[in-house]
Amino acid sequence: MPVNNPRLNQLDRQLSASVAGQRTANRRRWLQGFSVACAAAVLGSSALSPLAPNIQASENRFTPLVRAIEAAKPSVVNIHGRKTVRAENASFGSDGMKQVNGMGTGIVFDPRGYILTNYHVVEGVSNIQVSMHNDRQAVAKLIAHDPKTDLAVIKIESDGPLKAVQFGTSCDLLTAEPVVAMGNAYGYEYTVTQGIISALHRTVQVSDEQKYQDLIQTDASINPGNSGGPLFNVDGDVIGINVAVRVGAQGIGFAIPIDEALDVAARLMSIERLEQQSHGIVGKTKCEPTQRTFVVSSVRRDSPGEVAALQAGDVITAIGERKIERALDIELALLGRKRTEDLPIEVLRSGNRLTTNIVLAPANGRGGKVALADRVWENLGLRLAPMDDTEFKTLNSRYRGGLAVQAVRPDSPASAQGIRRGDVLVGMHVWETVSLDNVSYVLDREDVNRQEPVLFYILRGSDTLYGHLRFAERTR
């Protein structure tokens, strides 16, 4: 039966929050520097800046903020591509798709070419084009994404290490502190805008399907193409990821706090997810006024972490040659390591510095679930999550259970049938779909003709809808 499948149109207009930034101490230093600069200008200073030796300008023009943004520029990339979206008037089961031009921004967070951006920037883009500050062009691959937080990781190949951006923290932000945004605004690459932090901890509902929590509000100029770009403080540290703008309003834009964004990035970059390897370390990033530390909260039994004698309360300060400050650092330090490598780990325990070693092991069970989820995504275009009994009972359905649709790939079989985020998949062919294993069972059935579409059932509100779903490819 026909139903509408609206896209996140507001996200297409989104953004890149911008604003020129600094914290209390930085603000004082900045103002002092400005006063000194003015005094020097009166005295007629004409020194050349080491940042731009060919420009005949006074040293005073190259403020700390100018230098910080210039230094950060190589870590910011511009993203372009064409994506397939459903037309607003398309109905359930129709092929009402259209091609639109997409653009956005991203930040390099690992020298191996890993880039953080908004998911809506790369969603449905089959050929993600990335351009860099030196006019280099590259094609990126989507590595992982989280539709709920609208974050994604993409990767480009490079002849050498890329410059990773310098991250700050969002745990000590101040209302009215200056900030700066950089992004691909309306296709004008490396546009820099400035403003202040207008408010903190905002909740923003941009559509029936997308709701953001705990955002930074800014009065920066927000334009299409800025989405996924950095929000800097005056030191050039990233404190937020620009994500949304209030349509119809002026000077109201939003960014995801960087501490929360990097926690999501840590999950997306999990070596268990990407390489089916395990370290068994569970912990969280602790934010303090002068530093961030990674504190172990637990260690899984029979895991490499347990073999390394790690304990709850340990502060991991380094793995190999990499300094550890966040959960993301743990994953990046272990990513790409062989299972035969014996890596030193430096730990602070009860004020004492200790050194131990860790050797990675194959992921048990969880890696298989991740692989199954990715298989369903590739074949059907659905990101599914199990629902507990209490949650499912609120739907007042006659079915025993179902899988919540968290995301739908626009160019997928599921998208072609009008399935959308928020639906609940309750059946395929003649079998129920209470777990991912049930979907896997259907994918593997020899008696399911891959040449013919498979009947499926979904719950949408109080309605039960059905359609016929084709597999993207024959599964093993």
ABEGO torsion letter per residue (X at the ends): XBBBBBBBAAAAABBBBBEBBBBAAAAAAAAAAAAAAAAAAAAGBABBBAABAABBBBAAABBAAAAAAAAAAAABBBBBEBBBBBBAABBBGBABBBBBBBBBBBBBABAAGBBBBBAAAABGBABBBBBBAAGBBBBBBBABBBAAAGBBBBBBBBABBBBBBBBBBAAABBBGBBBBBBBBBGGBBGBBBBBBBABBGBBBBABAABBBBGBBBBABBBBBGABGBBBBBAAGBBABBBABBBBGBBGBBBBBBAAAAAAAAAAAABAAAAAGBBAGBBBBBBBBAABBBBBBABBBBGBAAAAAGBBBGBBBABBEABBBABAAAAAAAABGBBAABBBBBBBBBGGBBBBBBBBBBBBBGAAAAAAAAAAAAAAAGBBBBBBBAAAAAAAGBABAEBBBBABBBAABAAAAAGBBBGBBBABBEABBBABAAAAAAAAABAABBAABBBBBBBBBEABBBBBBBBBABBBX
